[in-house]
Amino acid sequence: MKNSTPLLALRYLGILVALFVTLLPIFWMATMAFKPLGEWTLSGKDITWLPQQPTLDNFRYIFGQPTSGILGTPERTAVHPILSSLIASTFGTIIAMTCGTLAAYAVSRFKVASNLPLALIQLRLFPPIAVMIPVMVMWAFLGLVDTWWGLSLIYGIVTLPFAFWLMKTFFDEMPREIEEAALVEGSTRFRVFMRVTLPMMKAPLASSALFVFILNWSDFLVALLLTTKEWQTLPVYMSSLAASVTGQLYGAKAALGLLAIIPPIVFGIAIQKYLVRGLTFGALKQ
């Protein structure tokens, strides 16, 4: 017992250090979002951790509302980029999860397309820019550049390997006896999949969908190359926030970053009852 006390103290100390390192950037972004222009352009010893004169000007600026400072008015507000990211990320997640789940089930249960897992993982081995150049040419030929369906489709393709490998692992760990019992009772394979397998996989589906959604939501390179103006996403719009007088608008970017973390958090809260079970699915399997 005496030896366990120092180890326990070290463990808690490590947890506190990890929390500090993880939460410090979020804390800095949150405070920066409420700082006026004069505070987030300071340097050296003048930098303050907390806003001395809290303001909502940064939020007003990104939504095109009048501000009390010299921020002016942006060429575009953040409303359309936020909607663009929500639409493209949501439909991209649906595409990836639908195709990935069906492919994972087929490979796990029927051992078909034995080369498919390796082929899919190879999609992630190439440098993204090497893949995106031919995709840009193809999308331009098909008229999919700067469209929500073109962006959603490429998001679904890019995140398909993650959805496939996550779901294949879960299907491999799921006992087959339940499905076999339903088949013996006369159910078809499709009915077993829809009525037996998928309901049992709610937790893995939820956790995998959240992971894929975060990947799509935070994408920058794909949206930068495949959108121009109409369907510019949130990360691309954030990178364009700059003014000729003040340079980079760090306060406005922090305000936009604070808003950008809301959808994944809301998604996570909505499926929280499935998350722990999904992330630990099969952990107790002997």
Secondary structure, DSSP 8 states (H G I E B T S, - for coil): -TTHHHHHHHHHHHHHHHHHHHHHHHHHHHHHTT--HHHHT--GGG--SS-SS--SHHHHHHTT---SSS----SS-SHHHHHHHHHHHHHHHHHHHHHHHHHHHHHHHH---TTHHHHHHHTTTS-HHHHHHHHHHHHHHHT-TT-HHHHHHHHHHHHHHHHHHHHHHHHHHS-SHHHHHHHHTT--HHHHIIIIIHHHTHHHHHHHHHHHHHHHHT--HHHHHH-SSTT--HHHHHHT-EETTTEE-HHHHHHHHHHHTHHHHHHHHHTHHHHHHHHTTTTT--
